């Protein structure tokens, strides 16, 4: 037990999840600008440098393998403070070319008994121009990834235009890109995961990337709900395009591994489930991709990383890097240091 889990989390969990989300991001954004605060956060939460933690993945050098998944800092407002808390990299977004409000509220729900979260936010964000404005203020050497999506009003046949717009707008301000076609909370978005439209989308982005002065890593974020045959298609797409790797996985539409009654879960409605109930499936997808491709491309492992053991299991399954989200909400910022300490201990053995 920690101060966060015994004192802070019970207080935060008394309030509406989205209200707390917004409050936390705004508070961290403010703290990141106060002189001395980032130094304090680094002193209190930062990860001690260790050569066994260092990673070079898709051409970028990471001081350790633990990053923050997309979805928390949607508009790139708090990445500096989050980096000071110990994350080696922070993925901002998902961002769309134009601002959009997302789905009707309520759209974010905690499942504390199972350490899970259901959300159907729907790519709510302030648009790529607002994100660029915030990223122009970056002062640290924190690695920042840009998670890009399409506006809901954009039909799938024109989706490439939205992804290109996000890519071009963010190119000068992020270190890598993640193409999000796997979020279950935007209507018909997952149709873009089919082999033909996905290949076309990724190849178009890769062509745009090749035309830039320096190519930046472009990764694909996939659903945990894909079949093995669909995962085989993903492997083939990675081989046939020039993308740098895969982020596995997004949230799931499955409602397995929950202790709540079906009536209660049905009352929440649609949305992507994350947290501990997703741990096993996410790791299975990582292992399948890594083994079937014979380690042909890097994988960022995300989905149900709630403990150091969860993170290490994903690394053993084939993940080069790890991202947390729900684990950060349930366990607090010390989870980063705990994961890294566990990796160091394992490497020493």
Secondary structure, DSSP 8 states (H G I E B T S, - for coil): --HIIIIIHHHHTTS-HHHHHHHHHHHHHHHTTSTTHHHHHHHHH-----TTT-EEETTEEESSSEEE-TTSSTTSSSHHHHHHTT-SEEEEEEE-SS-B--S-S--EEEEGGGTEEEE---S-B--HHHHHHHHTT--S--EEEEEE---TTS-GGGHHHHHHHHHHHHTTT-SEEEEE---TTSTTGGGGGSHHHHHHHHHHHHHHHHTSSS--EEEEEE-TT--HHHHHHHHHHHHHS---EEEE---BS--TT--S-HHHHHHH-S-EEEEGGGHHHHHHHHHHHHHHTTS-SEEEEES---SHHHHHHHHHHT-SEEEESHHHHHH-THHHHHHHHHHHHHHH-
